[in-house]
Amino acid sequence: MVGYAFMGAAHSQAWRTVNRVFDLPARARMALICGRDSGKVAEAADRLGWDEHTTDWRELVSRPDIDVVDICTPGDSHAEIALAALAAGKHVLCEKPLANTVAEAQEMAAAAASARAGGARSMCGFNYRRVPAVALMRQLVAEGRLGEIRHVRATYLQDWIVDPQFPLVWRLRKEVSGSGALGDIGAHIIDLTQYVTGQQITGVSAVTETFVKERPLPSESSGLAAQTDGGSAATGPVTVDDAAIFVARLNGGALATYEATRFATGRKNALRVEINGSLGTVAFDLERLNELEYYDATRPAAEQGFSRILVTESDHPYLSAWWPPGHIIGYEHSFTHQMRDFIEAVATGVDPSPSFAEALQVQLVLDAVVRSAELGSLWTAVEPALATATA
Ligand SMILES: NC(=O)c1ccc[n+]([C@@H]2O[C@H](COP(=O)([O-])OP(=O)(O)OC[C@H]3O[C@@H](n4cnc5c(N)ncnc54)[C@H](O)[C@@H]3O)[C@@H](O)[C@H]2O)c1
């Protein structure tokens, strides 16, 4: 694994847990973790349960006893690490968004397609697909229970940078993160809605905004709970979007709206998706992740109404391995499910999903949003993925 902070901890928990919960054809051994600071990575290895640690990610890629490379760094290093790992024949799990640019994502998808011929598999970490209620939503849509999909309404709302004194962390610097709310949380709702509906976004009209354009420099380049250096007046420019809002058309005929923001005061991690079809509606809210709202319009009029499905039954996706009905699960389980699906795919020689090609398609949507916003919300088609990448 490369990176040992937020996602490093979430993925480590999942790697530690997955074989203890799920019966899988292969067992994960947590061999080597990499970070740039030798003291901190040593401490992280001990705390998170890794056998060894290093400050050079090339060691992960070159060691013959390592089969899987898990990339948990900011987007500016995804491409370089993933390309080297694939070239060395490793299976690769890479955090989202796949890359910082379409060009990088195309190169990664093409490399993944070639490495696949040699048996190396790759996947991008859109973990919210693995929340059982989300997987159930997809099942209901796939079974035709919603009929024809007409509307997709997706928001991902956070508020951690409302304070203008919040420091200029890496997520606010384009050269490290690629984009702001758009690529960080907008990418999740793009992937999730396409996954649930089985439809792809074909075009967008977007607005983006950077509300706070200058921020104090951080004491260190930390994440969501960063601090300023306390007293220094030094500031730097915010070079990413604080919020991105767009309307979209999906190739199955649905109209969609998307909102990704870090300025929704009071909203901490409000990922919400509602899908309206000719026969029903489903609605999901990550802050109530064990529940799915379902409206079945085929029921007699006198009985119609929204029902709340408690998604904890053993025949719900992923849940047969966990607790008795009603004994709820949480955020971290989505990562354990991600590792379950990844290990199973790798061990049985099938392609895990979302592939790098699927993640490239998300990157192409992000790119269309940026271009549309730059052109005064001009309707902008999503470019098709290159044939080499989708092969
Ligand atoms: N799936 C999700 O829900 C989710 C949530 C948060 C973040 N992410 C994604 O995970 C990735 C990491 O985000 P995070 O929140 O964990 O960030 P973070 O700042 O908490 O951690 C980043 C880690 O990467 C290390 N790092 C940075 N550059 C490195 C390099 N060149 N070589 C080795 N180590 C390096 C840092 O030292 C740190 O340990 C990003 O792509 C982000 O978009 C995904």
The ligand as a Gaussian input file, in Angstrom:
#p B3LYP/6-31G(d) Opt

LIG

0 1
 N      -13.112000       6.277000      -1.620000
 C      -13.329000       7.293000      -0.811000
 O      -14.387000       7.426000      -0.227000
 C      -12.230000       8.298000      -0.593000
 C      -12.239000       9.137000       0.538000
 C      -11.168000      10.018000       0.721000
 C      -10.146000      10.071000      -0.187000
 N      -10.176000       9.262000      -1.303000
 C       -9.088000       9.290000      -2.299000
 O       -7.950000       8.652000      -1.724000
 C       -6.749000       9.279000      -2.147000
 C       -5.979000       9.718000      -0.904000
 O       -6.788000      10.608000      -0.140000
 P       -6.677000      10.683000       1.456000
 O       -7.908000      11.372000       1.939000
 O       -6.331000       9.354000       2.029000
 O       -5.441000      11.682000       1.609000
 P       -4.528000      11.890000       2.895000
 O       -3.910000      13.246000       2.762000
 O       -5.278000      11.554000       4.127000
 O       -3.397000      10.768000       2.678000
 C       -2.525000      10.784000       1.579000
 C       -1.351000       9.870000       1.889000
 O       -0.514000       9.783000       0.726000
 C        0.840000       9.989000       1.107000
 N        1.548000      10.469000      -0.080000
 C        1.296000      11.579000      -0.791000
 N        2.110000      11.632000      -1.875000
 C        2.886000      10.516000      -1.810000
 C        3.929000       9.998000      -2.638000
 N        4.334000      10.657000      -3.732000
 N        4.522000       8.833000      -2.267000
 C        4.110000       8.170000      -1.156000
 N        3.118000       8.614000      -0.353000
 C        2.526000       9.775000      -0.669000
 C        0.740000      10.978000       2.258000
 O        1.906000      10.987000       3.031000
 C       -0.464000      10.377000       3.012000
 O       -0.057000       9.263000       3.786000
 C       -7.167000      10.410000      -3.070000
 O       -7.131000       9.965000      -4.391000
 C       -8.613000      10.688000      -2.655000
 O       -9.400000      11.241000      -3.704000
 C      -11.178000       8.373000      -1.487000

